[in-house]
């Protein structure tokens, strides 16, 4: 049961998983949003400048036909005809370019608004499996392809139903056009058609928003990870936890050995006789000349404290029992730190005791 739980993908994706998916071009992009944005932009562009665009294209074509008619079929050479066609084509292209460029910008913004800016070379890379015709036929007639086709038909039915419903509600207006003159009738038909198109666009916008939500949900579902995948990623990015724990243990052991080597050089070891031990070093000549305070060269608790006391006794370092001071030094200072200012007076008393004992030892030896 535990092994199955580790393999089930029900964990939220990690930032690295999201980044890798983005590099592969796997993003929650809804093509329906892009499509409806382009369609709305096209309808607005045609509504605002469609008449002017059609008039410009018609004028170009009329001028070209008029120019050909003036010269007559006998005077018109093949080069002249090609020149006229090219001229008209370029002029029409410039007019259409003014329509297509804004549409391109709208499409880019619709895509950028969903996934942000990004360029994936891996998504554009040539993959041999994509050229396999058998795999292509398999994808073409797969269950997923069938579902997509069915969804496309349902979308078409939904949009068509919306437009038919809009037209059905305007049957009285359609019937009234029969008694109108040609101009008003054409205007009324245009308004009716516009309402039907608006209903279709509203249905398409609803579908696009639903597809956008679905793509987000599907993307999160595809990126979900199992516990085993998360552990593997942690091993790849941060290293094996067991190896890291072993490294930390070795580092602690090496630091402890170095610390123990400094205990014989200490001036005094302050203890809380059984639980804490802090070794301090202070050179009356060198440290006084440089204005340095006493510093901690070793510290430990329990069995480490016991080892520090034993080394101190073996090396002839004075062991001074002061439980409150030992606890405070152990809590506030790390190895290599100088003692804090608020402990100067207490430590000065300890050093004074040490110097008295050392002085007596010197006198006793002489």
C-alpha positions as CSV (number, residue, x, y, z in Angstrom):
1,X,0.0,0.0,0.0
2,X,2.8,2.4,0.9
3,X,4.6,1.7,-2.4
4,X,1.4,2.4,-4.4
5,X,1.0,5.7,-2.5
6,X,4.5,6.7,-3.4
7,X,3.8,6.1,-7.1
8,X,0.4,7.9,-7.3
9,X,0.7,11.4,-8.7
10,X,-1.3,13.4,-6.2
11,X,1.4,15.9,-5.0
12,X,1.6,19.5,-6.1
13,X,4.3,20.1,-8.8
14,X,7.6,21.6,-7.6
15,X,9.0,24.8,-9.1
16,X,11.6,22.8,-11.0
17,X,8.9,20.6,-12.5
18,X,7.0,23.7,-13.7
19,X,10.2,25.2,-15.2
20,X,11.0,21.9,-17.1
21,X,7.5,21.7,-18.4
22,X,7.7,25.3,-19.7
23,X,11.1,24.6,-21.3
24,X,9.4,21.7,-23.2
25,X,6.6,24.0,-24.3
26,X,4.1,22.5,-22.0
27,X,2.0,25.5,-20.9
28,X,-1.8,25.9,-20.2
29,X,-2.6,27.7,-23.4
30,X,-6.2,27.9,-24.6
31,X,-6.4,28.2,-28.3
32,X,-10.1,29.0,-28.0
33,X,-9.1,32.2,-26.2
34,X,-6.7,33.2,-28.9
35,X,-9.3,32.3,-31.6
36,X,-12.2,34.3,-30.0
37,X,-9.8,37.3,-29.4
38,X,-8.8,37.3,-33.1
39,X,-12.4,36.9,-34.2
40,X,-13.6,39.8,-32.0
41,X,-10.7,42.0,-33.2
42,X,-11.6,41.2,-36.8
43,X,-15.3,42.0,-36.3
44,X,-14.4,45.3,-34.6
45,X,-11.9,46.1,-37.3
46,X,-14.4,45.4,-40.1
47,X,-17.1,47.3,-38.2
48,X,-14.9,50.4,-37.9
49,X,-13.0,50.3,-41.1
50,X,-14.5,47.6,-43.2
51,X,-16.4,50.0,-45.5
52,X,-13.3,52.1,-46.1
53,X,-11.2,49.0,-46.8
54,X,-13.7,47.6,-49.2
55,X,-14.0,51.0,-51.0
56,X,-10.3,51.2,-51.3
57,X,-9.9,47.7,-52.8
58,X,-12.8,48.3,-55.1
59,X,-11.4,51.6,-56.3
60,X,-8.0,50.0,-57.0
61,X,-9.7,47.2,-59.0
62,X,-11.9,49.7,-60.9
63,X,-9.0,51.9,-61.8
64,X,-7.0,48.9,-63.0
65,X,-9.9,47.8,-65.2
66,X,-10.4,51.3,-66.5
67,X,-6.8,51.6,-67.4
68,X,-6.9,48.4,-69.3
69,X,-10.0,49.5,-71.1
70,X,-8.5,52.7,-72.2
71,X,-5.5,51.0,-73.9
72,X,-7.6,48.3,-75.6
73,X,-6.9,44.6,-75.8
74,X,-4.5,45.1,-78.8
75,X,-2.3,47.6,-77.2
76,X,-2.1,45.7,-73.9
77,X,1.0,43.5,-73.8
78,X,1.7,40.7,-71.4
79,X,4.2,42.8,-69.5
80,X,1.6,45.6,-69.1
81,X,-1.0,43.1,-67.8
82,X,1.5,41.7,-65.3
83,X,2.5,45.2,-64.2
84,X,-1.2,46.1,-63.6
85,X,-1.8,42.9,-61.7
86,X,1.3,43.4,-59.6
87,X,0.4,47.1,-58.9
88,X,-3.1,46.2,-57.8
89,X,-1.9,43.3,-55.7
90,X,0.7,45.4,-53.9
91,X,-1.8,48.2,-53.2
92,X,-4.4,45.7,-51.9
93,X,-1.7,44.0,-49.8
94,X,-0.8,47.3,-48.2
95,X,-4.4,47.9,-47.3
96,X,-4.8,44.4,-45.9
97,X,-1.6,44.8,-44.0
98,X,-3.2,47.5,-42.0
99,X,-5.8,45.0,-40.9
100,X,-3.6,42.0,-40.4
101,X,-0.9,43.6,-38.2
102,X,-3.4,44.6,-35.5
103,X,-4.9,41.1,-35.6
104,X,-1.4,39.6,-35.2
105,X,-0.8,41.9,-32.2
106,X,-4.1,40.9,-30.6
107,X,-3.3,37.2,-31.1
108,X,0.1,37.6,-29.5
109,X,-1.4,39.5,-26.5
110,X,-4.0,36.8,-26.0
111,X,-1.4,34.1,-25.9
112,X,1.0,36.2,-23.7
113,X,-1.7,37.0,-21.3
114,X,-2.2,33.3,-20.6
115,X,1.3,32.0,-20.3
116,X,3.6,35.0,-20.3
117,X,6.6,35.6,-22.5
118,X,8.7,32.6,-23.3
119,X,10.5,30.9,-26.2
120,X,11.2,27.2,-26.1
121,X,13.7,25.7,-28.6
122,X,12.9,22.2,-27.3
123,X,9.3,22.5,-28.4
124,X,10.5,23.4,-31.9
125,X,13.1,20.7,-32.1
126,X,12.6,18.0,-34.8
127,X,11.5,14.7,-33.2
128,X,11.8,11.6,-35.4
129,X,8.8,10.0,-33.8
130,X,6.6,12.8,-35.2
131,X,7.5,11.7,-38.8
132,X,6.3,8.1,-38.2
133,X,3.2,7.7,-40.4
134,X,1.9,4.8,-38.4
135,X,2.1,6.8,-35.2
136,X,0.3,9.6,-37.0
137,X,-2.5,7.3,-38.1
138,X,-2.7,6.0,-34.6
139,X,-3.1,9.4,-33.2
140,X,-5.6,10.3,-35.9
141,X,-7.9,7.4,-35.0
142,X,-7.2,7.4,-31.3
143,X,-9.8,7.9,-28.6
144,X,-8.5,11.3,-27.8
145,X,-8.8,12.4,-31.4
146,X,-12.4,11.1,-31.4
147,X,-13.2,13.0,-28.3
148,X,-11.8,16.2,-29.8
149,X,-13.9,15.7,-32.9
150,X,-17.0,15.2,-30.9
151,X,-16.2,18.3,-28.8
152,X,-15.7,20.3,-32.0
153,X,-19.1,19.2,-33.2
154,X,-20.7,20.0,-29.9
155,X,-19.1,23.5,-30.0
156,X,-20.4,24.1,-33.5
157,X,-23.9,22.9,-32.4
158,X,-23.8,25.2,-29.4
159,X,-22.8,28.3,-31.4
160,X,-25.3,27.5,-34.2
161,X,-28.0,27.1,-31.6
162,X,-27.2,30.5,-30.1
163,X,-27.4,32.1,-33.6
164,X,-30.6,30.3,-34.5
165,X,-32.1,31.4,-31.2
166,X,-31.2,35.0,-31.8
167,X,-32.7,34.8,-35.3
168,X,-35.9,33.1,-34.0
169,X,-36.5,35.9,-31.5
170,X,-36.3,38.4,-34.4
171,X,-38.8,36.8,-36.8
172,X,-41.2,39.8,-36.5
173,X,-38.4,42.1,-37.6
174,X,-37.6,39.8,-40.5
175,X,-41.2,39.7,-41.6
176,X,-41.5,43.5,-41.3
177,X,-38.7,43.9,-43.9
178,X,-41.1,42.7,-46.6
179,X,-43.1,45.9,-46.5
180,X,-40.0,48.2,-46.4
181,X,-38.2,50.0,-49.2
182,X,-34.9,48.5,-50.3
183,X,-32.7,50.8,-48.3
184,X,-34.4,50.5,-45.0
185,X,-34.9,46.7,-45.6
186,X,-31.2,46.2,-46.1
187,X,-30.4,48.3,-43.0
188,X,-32.9,46.2,-40.9
189,X,-31.4,42.9,-42.3
190,X,-27.9,44.2,-41.3
191,X,-29.0,44.9,-37.7
192,X,-30.7,41.5,-37.5
193,X,-27.5,39.8,-38.9
194,X,-25.4,41.8,-36.4
195,X,-27.5,40.5,-33.5
196,X,-27.2,36.9,-34.7
197,X,-23.4,37.3,-35.0
198,X,-23.2,38.9,-31.5
199,X,-25.1,35.8,-30.1
200,X,-22.7,33.5,-31.8
201,X,-19.7,35.5,-30.5
202,X,-21.1,35.4,-27.0
203,X,-21.5,31.6,-27.2
204,X,-17.9,31.3,-28.5
205,X,-16.6,33.5,-25.7
206,X,-18.4,31.3,-23.1
207,X,-16.8,28.2,-24.7
208,X,-13.4,30.0,-24.7
209,X,-13.6,30.8,-21.0
210,X,-14.6,27.2,-20.2
211,X,-11.7,25.9,-22.3
212,X,-9.3,28.3,-20.5
213,X,-10.4,27.0,-17.1
214,X,-10.2,23.4,-18.4
215,X,-6.6,23.9,-19.8
216,X,-5.5,25.3,-16.4
217,X,-7.0,22.3,-14.6
218,X,-5.6,19.8,-17.0
219,X,-2.1,21.4,-16.9
220,X,-2.0,21.2,-13.1
221,X,-3.2,17.6,-13.3
222,X,-0.5,16.6,-15.8
223,X,2.3,18.2,-13.7
224,X,1.3,16.5,-10.5
225,X,4.1,14.3,-9.1
226,X,4.4,11.2,-7.0
227,X,6.2,11.2,-3.7
228,X,9.0,9.1,-5.3
229,X,9.4,11.6,-8.1
230,X,9.8,14.4,-5.5
231,X,12.4,12.4,-3.7
232,X,14.3,11.8,-6.9
233,X,14.2,15.5,-7.8
234,X,15.5,16.3,-4.3
235,X,18.4,13.8,-4.8
236,X,19.3,15.4,-8.2
237,X,19.1,19.0,-7.0
238,X,20.3,18.8,-3.4
239,X,21.9,15.3,-3.2
240,X,21.0,12.1,-1.5
241,X,19.7,12.9,2.0
242,X,21.7,10.0,3.4
243,X,24.9,11.2,1.8
244,X,24.2,14.7,3.1
245,X,23.6,13.5,6.6
246,X,26.8,11.5,6.5
247,X,28.7,14.6,5.3
248,X,27.3,16.7,8.1
249,X,28.2,14.0,10.6
250,X,31.8,13.9,9.3
251,X,32.0,17.7,9.4
252,X,30.7,17.7,13.0
253,X,33.3,15.1,13.9
254,X,36.1,17.1,12.3
255,X,35.0,20.3,14.0
256,X,34.8,18.5,17.3
257,X,38.4,17.1,16.8
258,X,39.7,20.6,16.0
259,X,37.8,22.0,19.0
260,X,39.3,19.4,21.3
261,X,42.8,20.2,20.0
262,X,42.3,23.8,21.3
263,X,41.3,22.8,24.8
264,X,44.9,22.4,26.1
265,X,45.6,26.0,24.9
266,X,42.7,27.4,26.8
267,X,43.1,29.7,29.8
268,X,40.2,28.3,31.8
269,X,37.2,26.0,31.4
270,X,34.0,27.2,33.0
271,X,31.6,24.4,33.9
272,X,28.2,23.7,35.2
273,X,29.7,20.8,36.7
274,X,28.0,18.0,34.7
275,X,26.0,19.5,31.9
276,X,28.0,22.3,30.2
277,X,31.7,23.2,29.7
278,X,33.0,26.3,27.9
279,X,36.8,26.8,27.3
280,X,38.0,30.4,27.2
281,X,41.4,31.7,26.0
282,X,42.9,35.0,27.0
283,X,46.5,36.0,26.5
284,X,47.4,38.8,28.9
285,X,50.1,40.2,26.7
286,X,48.8,39.7,23.1
287,X,45.1,40.2,23.7
288,X,45.6,43.2,26.0
289,X,47.9,44.8,23.4
290,X,45.3,44.3,20.6
291,X,42.3,45.2,22.9
292,X,40.6,41.9,22.4
293,X,38.3,40.3,24.9
294,X,38.5,36.6,25.9
295,X,37.2,34.2,23.3
296,X,35.5,30.8,23.3
297,X,37.8,28.0,21.9
298,X,35.6,25.1,22.8
299,X,32.2,24.3,24.2
300,X,29.9,21.4,24.7
301,X,27.1,19.7,26.6
302,X,26.8,16.4,28.4
303,X,29.4,13.9,27.1
304,X,31.2,16.6,25.1
305,X,31.4,18.7,28.2
306,X,32.8,15.7,30.1
307,X,35.5,15.2,27.5
308,X,36.5,18.9,27.6
309,X,36.8,18.7,31.4
310,X,39.0,15.6,31.2
311,X,41.3,17.2,28.5
312,X,41.5,20.3,30.6
313,X,42.6,18.3,33.7
314,X,45.1,16.3,31.6
315,X,46.6,19.5,30.2
316,X,46.7,21.4,33.5
317,X,44.0,23.9,32.4
318,X,42.1,25.3,35.4
319,X,38.4,24.1,35.6
320,X,36.2,26.7,37.3
321,X,32.7,25.8,38.4
322,X,30.1,28.6,37.8
323,X,26.8,27.1,36.6
324,X,25.0,30.4,35.6
325,X,28.0,31.7,33.7
326,X,28.6,28.4,32.0
327,X,25.0,28.2,30.8
328,X,25.0,31.8,29.6
329,X,28.3,31.4,27.7
330,X,27.1,28.1,26.1
331,X,23.9,29.8,25.0
332,X,25.2,33.1,23.7
333,X,28.6,32.2,22.2
334,X,29.8,30.1,19.3
335,X,33.3,28.7,18.9
336,X,35.6,31.6,17.9
337,X,33.4,34.3,19.3
338,X,34.5,36.8,21.9
339,X,32.5,37.0,25.0
340,X,29.6,39.6,25.1
341,X,30.1,42.9,26.9
342,X,27.5,42.1,29.6
343,X,29.7,39.1,30.7
344,X,33.0,41.0,31.0
345,X,32.7,41.5,34.7
346,X,31.8,37.9,35.4
347,X,34.6,36.6,33.2
348,X,37.1,39.1,34.7
349,X,36.4,37.6,38.1
350,X,37.1,34.1,36.8
351,X,40.4,35.2,35.1
352,X,41.4,36.9,38.3
353,X,40.9,33.6,40.2
354,X,42.9,31.8,37.4
355,X,45.8,34.2,37.7
356,X,45.9,33.8,41.5
357,X,46.0,30.0,41.2
358,X,48.7,30.2,38.5
359,X,50.7,32.6,40.6
360,X,50.5,30.2,43.6
361,X,51.6,27.3,41.3
362,X,54.7,29.3,40.1
363,X,55.6,30.1,43.7
364,X,55.1,26.5,44.7
365,X,57.4,25.3,41.9
366,X,60.1,27.8,42.8
